[in-house]
Amino acid sequence: QVQLVESGGGLVQPGGSLRLSCAASGFRFSSYDMSWYRQAPGKERELVAYITSAGGSTNYADSVKGRFTISRDNAKNTVYLQMNSLKPEDTAVYYCNAKSGILRHWGQGTQVTVSS
């Protein structure tokens, strides 16, 4: 059974940091490109960060460049999103996504709220 389980979300003050984790199971994690998406209330889901299957290439939304870092540990079947210098506009539900060809899997999401 394919599972992507996100964790690490919560409430943080502006300027703070959080580290999200996404633990994968039920598929060959090392063969999948991994991404983090987010969806704020009333807005469409948007791509935040992307990492290739071997971790050799990453890409980021302009709004998070220089603040967020995506990484993965294929030995642990886990992808991470380190979020620094958080802003209120980063408030959203963050989703983990796995993609290989036409195959895509989604996690259930974790809430990140940035507020004083």
N, C-alpha and C positions, 0 to 999 in steps of 0.2 A: 504494500500500500504506500503510495507516494505521500510524503508529508514534508511540509516546510513550516517550521515553528519559529516565529519571531519572538524575541524577548529584548528587554533593556529599555523599553520606553518608559515615560513618566513625565512628571512635572519638573521643569527646570527654569531658573531665572534667566533673563536675557544676558548673554555673554558666557553662559555656562556650557557644559559639555555633556554629551551622552554617547554611549557606545551601544549600538544595536547589534544583535546577533541573530542569525537565521540558521537553525540546525536542520539539515536535510536527511531524509531517509527514504528507502524504497526505490531509488533509481541511482544510476551511475553518476554521482555528483561531479566527478572530475571531467566528464564529457560535456557538461553543460556550462554555457555562459550564464552568469548570474547578474541580477540587477536589483536595485532598490527603487521603488516607486513611492510616491506619496499622493494623498488625496485630502485636500482641505475641504471643509464644509462648503457646499455650493459650487465647488470647482471640479474640473475634470482631473482624473488621475494623470500624474506627470512623472516622467523618468527623472530620477535624481542622480543615479550613478550606475555604472556598468563595468563589469570586469570579465575578461575572456576566460575560457575554461582552464587554461594553465596559469592564469594570472599575469600574463605578459603585457596586457594592454588594458587601460582603464579610460573611462570617459565620464564627464560630469556635466550636469546642467550649469549654465552660466551663473545661476543664482546661488550655487553652493561651491563653486570653484574656489580653492584656497582655504575653505573652511571644513569641508567634508572629505573623508578618505575611505574608499572602499578597498577591502582586502579579503582574502580567502585562505583557508587552510584545508587543502584537499584530503589531508590525512584525518582531519576531524569532521569532514563533510559540513563545514560551516563557512558562512560568509558574514562579514562584519561591515558595519558602517560607523566610523568614528566621526562624530559631529561636534565641532568646536565653534566657538563664537556664535552660539545660537541666537536667533532673532525671533520675535513674535510671529513673523511671517513664515517661519519654519513649522509652525503648529499644523499638524496633520496626522492622519493615520498612515504609517509607513508599512509598505508591503514588500516582501521578498518575492522575486520571480526567478524561475529557472527556465532556460530556453536552449533547445537543441533541435535544429531544423524546424519542423512544424510542431514539435512537442513543446508545450508550455505548462508550467505548474506555478500556482500561486499559494502564498501563505495566507493566514487569516488576518494579519495586520497587527500592529502595535501602535498605541496612541502616544504621540509626542506633543506635549503642551509646553510652550515657552511663554511664561508670564511672570510678572513681578507681583 
